[in-house]
Amino acid sequence: MKWKISVVVIIMLAILTACSGGQEREEMVPQFLDVQLTVNPEQGNVNEPVTFEAKVTYGDKEVTDPNEIDFEIWRANDENHETFIPEHVGNGVFKLEKTFTEEGTYYVFSHVTAENMHNMPKKEFVIGTPSDPEDSITSTIME
Protein backbone atom coordinates (compact mmCIF):
# COMPACT_ATOMS: atom_id res chain seq x y z
CA MET A 1 0.00 0.00 0.00
CA LYS A 2 2.84 2.40 0.84
CA TRP A 3 4.44 1.90 -2.55
CA LYS A 4 1.13 2.83 -4.28
CA ILE A 5 0.97 6.09 -2.32
CA SER A 6 4.62 6.77 -3.17
CA VAL A 7 3.95 6.17 -6.88
CA VAL A 8 0.93 8.51 -6.82
CA VAL A 9 2.94 11.25 -5.06
CA ILE A 10 5.80 10.88 -7.58
CA ILE A 11 3.37 11.10 -10.52
CA MET A 12 1.69 14.19 -9.04
CA LEU A 13 5.07 15.89 -8.51
CA ALA A 14 6.06 15.07 -12.10
CA ILE A 15 2.82 16.59 -13.41
CA LEU A 16 3.24 19.74 -11.31
CA THR A 17 6.84 20.12 -12.42
CA ALA A 18 5.89 19.69 -16.07
CA CYS A 19 3.08 22.23 -15.84
CA SER A 20 5.17 24.91 -14.17
CA GLY A 21 8.35 24.29 -16.14
CA GLY A 22 7.15 26.18 -19.23
CA GLN A 23 6.91 29.57 -17.52
CA GLU A 24 9.75 31.97 -18.02
CA ARG A 25 11.37 33.47 -14.96
CA GLU A 26 10.68 37.00 -16.22
CA GLU A 27 6.92 36.46 -16.02
CA MET A 28 7.18 35.72 -12.33
CA VAL A 29 8.94 39.01 -11.50
CA PRO A 30 6.31 41.52 -10.33
CA GLN A 31 6.17 44.82 -12.20
CA PHE A 32 5.44 48.26 -10.76
CA LEU A 33 3.04 50.90 -12.08
CA ASP A 34 5.19 54.02 -12.14
CA VAL A 35 3.78 57.54 -12.59
CA GLN A 36 6.24 60.42 -12.99
CA LEU A 37 4.18 63.58 -12.37
CA THR A 38 5.61 66.97 -13.36
CA VAL A 39 4.31 70.53 -13.03
CA ASN A 40 5.80 73.22 -15.28
CA PRO A 41 6.36 75.82 -14.00
CA GLU A 42 6.21 74.96 -10.30
CA GLN A 43 6.11 78.73 -9.61
CA GLY A 44 3.61 80.18 -12.08
CA ASN A 45 1.68 83.40 -12.53
CA VAL A 46 -2.04 84.23 -12.61
CA ASN A 47 -3.62 83.79 -16.07
CA GLU A 48 -0.53 82.05 -17.48
CA PRO A 49 -0.69 78.37 -18.45
CA VAL A 50 0.67 75.62 -16.22
CA THR A 51 1.41 72.23 -17.80
CA PHE A 52 0.84 68.98 -15.91
CA GLU A 53 2.31 65.77 -17.30
CA ALA A 54 2.21 62.17 -16.12
CA LYS A 55 4.61 59.66 -17.69
CA VAL A 56 3.05 56.24 -17.02
CA THR A 57 4.99 52.99 -17.26
CA TYR A 58 4.44 49.42 -16.12
CA GLY A 59 7.84 47.79 -15.81
CA ASP A 60 9.60 48.63 -19.09
CA LYS A 61 6.32 49.14 -20.99
CA GLU A 62 4.75 52.56 -21.64
CA VAL A 63 1.10 52.60 -20.63
CA THR A 64 -0.98 54.19 -23.39
CA ASP A 65 -4.48 53.07 -22.38
CA PRO A 66 -4.91 53.05 -18.58
CA ASN A 67 -8.19 52.02 -16.98
CA GLU A 68 -8.34 55.43 -15.26
CA ILE A 69 -6.30 58.62 -15.40
CA ASP A 70 -7.20 62.06 -14.11
CA PHE A 71 -5.65 65.06 -12.43
CA GLU A 72 -7.27 66.33 -9.23
CA ILE A 73 -6.32 69.98 -8.61
CA TRP A 74 -7.15 72.29 -5.69
CA ARG A 75 -5.98 75.39 -3.86
CA ALA A 76 -4.49 74.73 -0.39
CA ASN A 77 -7.11 74.40 2.36
CA ASP A 78 -9.99 74.59 -0.14
CA GLU A 79 -12.61 71.85 -0.09
CA ASN A 80 -13.40 72.44 -3.79
CA HIS A 81 -11.30 69.97 -5.80
CA GLU A 82 -11.55 69.93 -9.61
CA THR A 83 -10.90 66.83 -11.70
CA PHE A 84 -9.58 66.92 -15.26
CA ILE A 85 -8.90 64.15 -17.77
CA PRO A 86 -5.54 64.68 -19.48
CA GLU A 87 -4.84 64.00 -23.15
CA HIS A 88 -2.54 61.15 -24.17
CA VAL A 89 0.20 62.81 -26.24
CA GLY A 90 2.20 59.64 -26.96
CA ASN A 91 4.84 57.40 -25.39
CA GLY A 92 2.83 56.93 -22.18
CA VAL A 93 2.70 60.69 -21.51
CA PHE A 94 -0.59 62.32 -20.48
CA LYS A 95 -0.81 66.11 -20.52
CA LEU A 96 -3.10 68.88 -19.26
CA GLU A 97 -2.67 72.63 -19.58
CA LYS A 98 -4.58 74.94 -17.23
CA THR A 99 -4.54 78.60 -16.19
CA PHE A 100 -5.37 79.87 -12.71
CA THR A 101 -7.13 83.13 -11.81
CA GLU A 102 -6.26 83.14 -8.10
CA GLU A 103 -2.85 83.30 -6.42
CA GLY A 104 -1.87 80.73 -3.84
CA THR A 105 -0.40 77.36 -3.07
CA TYR A 106 -1.99 74.52 -5.05
CA TYR A 107 -1.81 70.74 -5.21
CA VAL A 108 -2.30 68.17 -7.94
CA PHE A 109 -2.92 64.43 -7.57
CA SER A 110 -2.51 62.22 -10.60
CA HIS A 111 -4.83 59.22 -10.19
CA VAL A 112 -3.77 56.36 -12.47
CA THR A 113 -5.15 52.83 -12.57
CA ALA A 114 -3.63 50.27 -14.94
CA GLU A 115 -2.58 46.61 -14.81
CA ASN A 116 -4.69 46.10 -11.64
CA MET A 117 -2.62 48.70 -9.78
CA HIS A 118 -3.29 52.28 -8.64
CA ASN A 119 -0.73 55.04 -8.22
CA MET A 120 -1.46 58.61 -7.16
CA PRO A 121 1.57 60.90 -6.88
CA LYS A 122 1.02 64.40 -5.50
CA LYS A 123 2.82 67.67 -6.29
CA GLU A 124 2.67 71.14 -4.76
CA PHE A 125 2.94 74.26 -6.93
CA VAL A 126 2.45 77.99 -6.49
CA ILE A 127 0.63 80.60 -8.55
CA GLY A 128 1.82 84.15 -7.80
CA THR A 129 2.19 84.64 -4.06
CA PRO A 130 2.01 81.45 -1.97
CA SER A 131 -0.87 80.98 0.48
CA ASP A 132 -0.71 78.94 3.68
CA PRO A 133 0.07 75.34 2.68
CA GLU A 134 -2.04 72.49 3.94
CA ASP A 135 -1.07 70.92 7.24
CA SER A 136 0.91 67.80 6.30
CA ILE A 137 -0.89 65.69 8.93
CA THR A 138 -4.34 66.73 7.67
CA SER A 139 -3.20 66.34 4.08
CA THR A 140 -1.91 62.82 4.71
CA ILE A 141 -5.12 61.78 6.46
CA MET A 142 -7.26 63.17 3.62
CA GLU A 143 -5.19 61.31 1.01
C-alpha positions as CSV (number, residue, x, y, z in Angstrom):
1,M,0.0,0.0,0.0
2,K,2.8,2.4,0.8
3,W,4.4,1.9,-2.6
4,K,1.1,2.8,-4.3
5,I,1.0,6.1,-2.3
6,S,4.6,6.8,-3.2
7,V,4.0,6.2,-6.9
8,V,0.9,8.5,-6.8
9,V,2.9,11.3,-5.1
10,I,5.8,10.9,-7.6
11,I,3.4,11.1,-10.5
12,M,1.7,14.2,-9.0
13,L,5.1,15.9,-8.5
14,A,6.1,15.1,-12.1
15,I,2.8,16.6,-13.4
16,L,3.2,19.7,-11.3
17,T,6.8,20.1,-12.4
18,A,5.9,19.7,-16.1
19,C,3.1,22.2,-15.8
20,S,5.2,24.9,-14.2
21,G,8.3,24.3,-16.1
22,G,7.1,26.2,-19.2
23,Q,6.9,29.6,-17.5
24,E,9.8,32.0,-18.0
25,R,11.4,33.5,-15.0
26,E,10.7,37.0,-16.2
27,E,6.9,36.5,-16.0
28,M,7.2,35.7,-12.3
29,V,8.9,39.0,-11.5
30,P,6.3,41.5,-10.3
31,Q,6.2,44.8,-12.2
32,F,5.4,48.3,-10.8
33,L,3.0,50.9,-12.1
34,D,5.2,54.0,-12.1
35,V,3.8,57.5,-12.6
36,Q,6.2,60.4,-13.0
37,L,4.2,63.6,-12.4
38,T,5.6,67.0,-13.4
39,V,4.3,70.5,-13.0
40,N,5.8,73.2,-15.3
41,P,6.4,75.8,-14.0
42,E,6.2,75.0,-10.3
43,Q,6.1,78.7,-9.6
44,G,3.6,80.2,-12.1
45,N,1.7,83.4,-12.5
46,V,-2.0,84.2,-12.6
47,N,-3.6,83.8,-16.1
48,E,-0.5,82.1,-17.5
49,P,-0.7,78.4,-18.5
50,V,0.7,75.6,-16.2
51,T,1.4,72.2,-17.8
52,F,0.8,69.0,-15.9
53,E,2.3,65.8,-17.3
54,A,2.2,62.2,-16.1
55,K,4.6,59.7,-17.7
56,V,3.1,56.2,-17.0
57,T,5.0,53.0,-17.3
58,Y,4.4,49.4,-16.1
59,G,7.8,47.8,-15.8
60,D,9.6,48.6,-19.1
61,K,6.3,49.1,-21.0
62,E,4.8,52.6,-21.6
63,V,1.1,52.6,-20.6
64,T,-1.0,54.2,-23.4
65,D,-4.5,53.1,-22.4
66,P,-4.9,53.0,-18.6
67,N,-8.2,52.0,-17.0
68,E,-8.3,55.4,-15.3
69,I,-6.3,58.6,-15.4
70,D,-7.2,62.1,-14.1
71,F,-5.7,65.1,-12.4
72,E,-7.3,66.3,-9.2
73,I,-6.3,70.0,-8.6
74,W,-7.1,72.3,-5.7
75,R,-6.0,75.4,-3.9
76,A,-4.5,74.7,-0.4
77,N,-7.1,74.4,2.4
78,D,-10.0,74.6,-0.1
79,E,-12.6,71.9,-0.1
80,N,-13.4,72.4,-3.8
81,H,-11.3,70.0,-5.8
82,E,-11.5,69.9,-9.6
83,T,-10.9,66.8,-11.7
84,F,-9.6,66.9,-15.3
85,I,-8.9,64.2,-17.8
86,P,-5.5,64.7,-19.5
87,E,-4.8,64.0,-23.1
88,H,-2.5,61.2,-24.2
89,V,0.2,62.8,-26.2
90,G,2.2,59.6,-27.0
91,N,4.8,57.4,-25.4
92,G,2.8,56.9,-22.2
93,V,2.7,60.7,-21.5
94,F,-0.6,62.3,-20.5
95,K,-0.8,66.1,-20.5
96,L,-3.1,68.9,-19.3
97,E,-2.7,72.6,-19.6
98,K,-4.6,74.9,-17.2
99,T,-4.5,78.6,-16.2
100,F,-5.4,79.9,-12.7
101,T,-7.1,83.1,-11.8
102,E,-6.3,83.1,-8.1
103,E,-2.8,83.3,-6.4
104,G,-1.9,80.7,-3.8
105,T,-0.4,77.4,-3.1
106,Y,-2.0,74.5,-5.1
107,Y,-1.8,70.7,-5.2
108,V,-2.3,68.2,-7.9
109,F,-2.9,64.4,-7.6
110,S,-2.5,62.2,-10.6
111,H,-4.8,59.2,-10.2
112,V,-3.8,56.4,-12.5
113,T,-5.2,52.8,-12.6
114,A,-3.6,50.3,-14.9
115,E,-2.6,46.6,-14.8
116,N,-4.7,46.1,-11.6
117,M,-2.6,48.7,-9.8
118,H,-3.3,52.3,-8.6
119,N,-0.7,55.0,-8.2
120,M,-1.5,58.6,-7.2
121,P,1.6,60.9,-6.9
122,K,1.0,64.4,-5.5
123,K,2.8,67.7,-6.3
124,E,2.7,71.1,-4.8
125,F,2.9,74.3,-6.9
126,V,2.5,78.0,-6.5
127,I,0.6,80.6,-8.5
128,G,1.8,84.1,-7.8
129,T,2.2,84.6,-4.1
130,P,2.0,81.5,-2.0
131,S,-0.9,81.0,0.5
132,D,-0.7,78.9,3.7
133,P,0.1,75.3,2.7
134,E,-2.0,72.5,3.9
135,D,-1.1,70.9,7.2
136,S,0.9,67.8,6.3
137,I,-0.9,65.7,8.9
138,T,-4.3,66.7,7.7
139,S,-3.2,66.3,4.1
140,T,-1.9,62.8,4.7
141,I,-5.1,61.8,6.5
142,M,-7.3,63.2,3.6
143,E,-5.2,61.3,1.0
